[in-house]
Amino acid sequence: MSDMTVKTPWHLWAVGGISLLWNAFGGYDFIMTTTQGAAYMTASGFDQPMIDYYMAMPTWMYGPWILGVWGAVAGSILLLLRNRLAVWAFGLSLIGAVVSLIYGQFINPPPPLAPEMAMMSYMPWVITAIAAFLAWYAWSMSKKGVLR
């Protein structure tokens, strides 16, 4: 298919645009959490036990967090550029999301959330599911020759 032009499906622009908005928020949250710390978390509605939990996160967990967030942002941009490296970027993002999920759900679970924040307990699973979908989608578009 290298000498044929493959038409870009409309859904690539939809998935790419929505994923960029979603992942840009993840980038914003990463920057605010790492630069503003407890003040940002308090403003976001976290209670003190949850703030203490995140502030005590081991240094090695920044690796998966960085991979998850910035791999996803890069993957979204690369997807919109129709670049096949989006597959690798979303793959790294998925690895980061899975490691973060395993750490937070099984190795060192966070304290119980306040009742008004209870829905947030599902977010690690939602984030990992979205990361898996985006990795699969980019792989699928690459296999169809949409990504160059």
RONU-726894 format. One record per residue (C-alpha): x, y, z. Coordinates in nm, 2 decimals, decimal comma, padded with zeros to 4 digits, always signed. Example, Ala and Ser with C-alpha at 12.3 -4.5 7.8 and 13.67 -1.06 7.14 Angstrom:
<r c1="+01,23" c2="-00,45" c3="+00,78"/>
<r c1="+01,37" c2="-00,11" c3="+00,71"/>
# end
This chain:
<r c1="+00,00" c2="+00,00" c3="+00,00"/>
<r c1="+00,30" c2="+00,23" c3="+00,01"/>
<r c1="+00,24" c2="+00,36" c3="-00,34"/>
<r c1="-00,13" c2="+00,40" c3="-00,30"/>
<r c1="-00,30" c2="+00,69" c3="-00,12"/>
<r c1="-00,52" c2="+00,58" c3="+00,17"/>
<r c1="-00,81" c2="+00,81" c3="+00,25"/>
<r c1="-00,82" c2="+00,93" c3="+00,60"/>
<r c1="-01,14" c2="+00,81" c3="+00,77"/>
<r c1="-01,35" c2="+01,08" c3="+00,94"/>
<r c1="-01,33" c2="+00,89" c3="+01,27"/>
<r c1="-00,95" c2="+00,94" c3="+01,29"/>
<r c1="-01,01" c2="+01,32" c3="+01,32"/>
<r c1="-01,28" c2="+01,26" c3="+01,58"/>
<r c1="-01,08" c2="+01,01" c3="+01,79"/>
<r c1="-00,76" c2="+01,22" c3="+01,75"/>
<r c1="-00,93" c2="+01,54" c3="+01,85"/>
<r c1="-01,12" c2="+01,39" c3="+02,15"/>
<r c1="-00,81" c2="+01,21" c3="+02,26"/>
<r c1="-00,60" c2="+01,52" c3="+02,25"/>
<r c1="-00,86" c2="+01,71" c3="+02,46"/>
<r c1="-00,87" c2="+01,42" c3="+02,71"/>
<r c1="-00,49" c2="+01,37" c3="+02,72"/>
<r c1="-00,42" c2="+01,75" c3="+02,74"/>
<r c1="-00,63" c2="+01,75" c3="+03,06"/>
<r c1="-00,41" c2="+01,47" c3="+03,19"/>
<r c1="-00,10" c2="+01,69" c3="+03,10"/>
<r c1="-00,25" c2="+01,99" c3="+03,28"/>
<r c1="-00,33" c2="+01,77" c3="+03,58"/>
<r c1="+00,03" c2="+01,64" c3="+03,59"/>
<r c1="+00,18" c2="+01,99" c3="+03,56"/>
<r c1="-00,05" c2="+02,13" c3="+03,83"/>
<r c1="+00,00" c2="+01,83" c3="+04,07"/>
<r c1="+00,38" c2="+01,84" c3="+04,03"/>
<r c1="+00,41" c2="+02,22" c3="+04,06"/>
<r c1="+00,13" c2="+02,32" c3="+04,29"/>
<r c1="+00,10" c2="+02,00" c3="+04,49"/>
<r c1="-00,13" c2="+02,01" c3="+04,79"/>
<r c1="-00,28" c2="+02,35" c3="+04,70"/>
<r c1="-00,40" c2="+02,21" c3="+04,36"/>
<r c1="-00,53" c2="+01,89" c3="+04,51"/>
<r c1="-00,72" c2="+02,08" c3="+04,78"/>
<r c1="-00,87" c2="+02,30" c3="+04,51"/>
<r c1="-00,97" c2="+01,99" c3="+04,32"/>
<r c1="-01,16" c2="+01,86" c3="+04,62"/>
<r c1="-00,92" c2="+01,60" c3="+04,77"/>
<r c1="-00,93" c2="+01,55" c3="+05,14"/>
<r c1="-00,61" c2="+01,55" c3="+05,36"/>
<r c1="-00,57" c2="+01,17" c3="+05,37"/>
<r c1="-00,58" c2="+01,15" c3="+04,99"/>
<r c1="-00,34" c2="+01,45" c3="+04,95"/>
<r c1="-00,10" c2="+01,28" c3="+05,20"/>
<r c1="-00,12" c2="+00,96" c3="+04,99"/>
<r c1="-00,02" c2="+01,13" c3="+04,67"/>
<r c1="+00,25" c2="+01,34" c3="+04,83"/>
<r c1="+00,40" c2="+01,02" c3="+04,97"/>
<r c1="+00,41" c2="+00,85" c3="+04,62"/>
<r c1="+00,74" c2="+00,68" c3="+04,57"/>
<r c1="+00,98" c2="+00,85" c3="+04,33"/>
<r c1="+00,99" c2="+00,55" c3="+04,10"/>
<r c1="+00,61" c2="+00,59" c3="+04,03"/>
<r c1="+00,68" c2="+00,91" c3="+03,84"/>
<r c1="+00,82" c2="+00,70" c3="+03,56"/>
<r c1="+00,49" c2="+00,52" c3="+03,48"/>
<r c1="+00,30" c2="+00,85" c3="+03,54"/>
<r c1="+00,52" c2="+01,04" c3="+03,29"/>
<r c1="+00,49" c2="+00,76" c3="+03,04"/>
<r c1="+00,12" c2="+00,74" c3="+03,08"/>
<r c1="+00,05" c2="+01,11" c3="+03,05"/>
<r c1="+00,30" c2="+01,24" c3="+02,80"/>
<r c1="+00,29" c2="+00,92" c3="+02,59"/>
<r c1="-00,08" c2="+00,98" c3="+02,55"/>
<r c1="-00,04" c2="+01,35" c3="+02,46"/>
<r c1="+00,23" c2="+01,26" c3="+02,21"/>
<r c1="+00,02" c2="+00,98" c3="+02,07"/>
<r c1="-00,28" c2="+01,21" c3="+02,02"/>
<r c1="-00,07" c2="+01,46" c3="+01,83"/>
<r c1="+00,10" c2="+01,19" c3="+01,62"/>
<r c1="-00,24" c2="+01,03" c3="+01,54"/>
<r c1="-00,37" c2="+01,37" c3="+01,41"/>
<r c1="-00,05" c2="+01,40" c3="+01,21"/>
<r c1="-00,12" c2="+01,04" c3="+01,07"/>
<r c1="+00,22" c2="+00,93" c3="+01,20"/>
<r c1="+00,27" c2="+00,56" c3="+01,27"/>
<r c1="+00,48" c2="+00,65" c3="+01,58"/>
<r c1="+00,14" c2="+00,71" c3="+01,74"/>
<r c1="+00,12" c2="+00,33" c3="+01,79"/>
<r c1="+00,44" c2="+00,34" c3="+02,00"/>
<r c1="+00,34" c2="+00,65" c3="+02,19"/>
<r c1="+00,00" c2="+00,50" c3="+02,29"/>
<r c1="+00,17" c2="+00,17" c3="+02,37"/>
<r c1="+00,41" c2="+00,34" c3="+02,62"/>
<r c1="+00,11" c2="+00,53" c3="+02,76"/>
<r c1="-00,08" c2="+00,20" c3="+02,81"/>
<r c1="+00,22" c2="+00,05" c3="+02,99"/>
<r c1="+00,23" c2="+00,36" c3="+03,22"/>
<r c1="-00,14" c2="+00,34" c3="+03,29"/>
<r c1="-00,13" c2="-00,04" c3="+03,36"/>
<r c1="+00,17" c2="+00,00" c3="+03,60"/>
<r c1="-00,01" c2="+00,29" c3="+03,78"/>
<r c1="-00,33" c2="+00,09" c3="+03,80"/>
<r c1="-00,15" c2="-00,21" c3="+03,95"/>
<r c1="+00,03" c2="+00,01" c3="+04,20"/>
<r c1="-00,27" c2="+00,20" c3="+04,31"/>
<r c1="-00,52" c2="-00,09" c3="+04,32"/>
<r c1="-00,31" c2="-00,38" c3="+04,44"/>
<r c1="+00,03" c2="-00,27" c3="+04,58"/>
<r c1="-00,05" c2="+00,05" c3="+04,77"/>
<r c1="-00,42" c2="+00,13" c3="+04,75"/>
<r c1="-00,52" c2="+00,49" c3="+04,84"/>
<r c1="-00,73" c2="+00,57" c3="+05,14"/>
<r c1="-01,11" c2="+00,56" c3="+05,10"/>
<r c1="-01,25" c2="+00,87" c3="+04,91"/>
<r c1="-01,49" c2="+01,11" c3="+05,07"/>
<r c1="-01,85" c2="+01,02" c3="+04,96"/>
<r c1="-01,87" c2="+01,32" c3="+04,72"/>
<r c1="-01,56" c2="+01,19" c3="+04,54"/>
<r c1="-01,66" c2="+00,82" c3="+04,54"/>
<r c1="-01,70" c2="+00,81" c3="+04,16"/>
<r c1="-01,33" c2="+00,90" c3="+04,13"/>
<r c1="-01,24" c2="+00,55" c3="+04,25"/>
<r c1="-01,32" c2="+00,42" c3="+03,90"/>
<r c1="-01,08" c2="+00,67" c3="+03,72"/>
<r c1="-00,77" c2="+00,44" c3="+03,71"/>
<r c1="-00,98" c2="+00,18" c3="+03,54"/>
<r c1="-01,13" c2="+00,43" c3="+03,30"/>
<r c1="-00,79" c2="+00,58" c3="+03,22"/>
<r c1="-00,65" c2="+00,23" c3="+03,15"/>
<r c1="-00,94" c2="+00,13" c3="+02,93"/>
<r c1="-00,91" c2="+00,46" c3="+02,73"/>
<r c1="-00,53" c2="+00,40" c3="+02,69"/>
<r c1="-00,60" c2="+00,05" c3="+02,57"/>
<r c1="-00,86" c2="+00,17" c3="+02,32"/>
<r c1="-00,62" c2="+00,44" c3="+02,19"/>
<r c1="-00,33" c2="+00,19" c3="+02,15"/>
<r c1="-00,56" c2="-00,05" c3="+01,97"/>
<r c1="-00,71" c2="+00,23" c3="+01,75"/>
<r c1="-00,36" c2="+00,36" c3="+01,64"/>
<r c1="-00,25" c2="+00,00" c3="+01,57"/>
<r c1="-00,56" c2="-00,06" c3="+01,37"/>
<r c1="-00,51" c2="+00,26" c3="+01,16"/>
<r c1="-00,15" c2="+00,17" c3="+01,11"/>
<r c1="-00,24" c2="-00,17" c3="+00,98"/>
<r c1="-00,49" c2="-00,02" c3="+00,74"/>
<r c1="-00,22" c2="+00,21" c3="+00,60"/>
<r c1="-00,38" c2="+00,53" c3="+00,73"/>
<r c1="-00,08" c2="+00,62" c3="+00,95"/>
<r c1="+00,25" c2="+00,68" c3="+00,76"/>
# end
